Amino acid sequence: MNPTTRTLLVVDGSHHATSRTAALAANLAQRSRAALAERGDESRWTAYPLALRDVGRDLLDGLLTGASSSGSAWVREVTGRADALVLATPCHNASFSALTKLYLDVLGPQALTGLPTLVAVAGASPRHTLVADLVVRPVVSGLGASVVPTAVYAADIDWATTGAGSGASPSDALADRCQQAADELADAAQARTIGERSRRGSRLLPV
């Protein structure tokens, strides 16, 4: 049997490619793919990065006009085809970024139904640690996502280096939180895959 190709969608809601949010999203994507591989799933997982800054104008046009632009339609299709989701956003005014809000608004109600999802937030201050759980999680859950228990918040002090983007590396404590969240996402994605196979198999049984 050929392995099934499954997609880990990695959404980056930051304004810059060299941001801490981008570094956090990349770190979580790498750990999640490794965790999925360790579970011996016969599926072949590929990470698909979606930088919202590249489609921000399309998302705004789709929201303002109500028309399904090619960009916003593509974003909905890519999200709808995902088998697991890493959603990373910068913390702006104790909430998620405007780009992230645009993305979630364009998706529409129940767009993430049953989708295993890892929520991550990058912020400057440790005072906003609860933004991931108290602000982002309820909105994403309201769209039907199955959000893993561990949400990751990364403040500036959680990075072991002063670099940004690919040059930033997490502190030991942040790395541990990222790994725990990645393991939970892998477990949730594997359970969903097994459930799908079970349902497909049950349809083959004689009535």
Secondary structure, DSSP 8 states (H G I E B T S, - for coil): ----EEEEEEEE--S-TTSHHHHHHHHHHHHHHHHHHHTT-SSEEEEEEEEGGGTHHHHHHHHHH----HHHHHHHHHHHH-SEEEEEEE-BTTB--HHHHHHHHHH-TTTTTT-EEEEEEE-S-GGGTTHIIIIIHHHHHHTT-EE-S--EEE-GGGBSSS--GGG--B-HHHHHHHHHHHHHHHHHHHHHHHHHHHHHHHTTS--
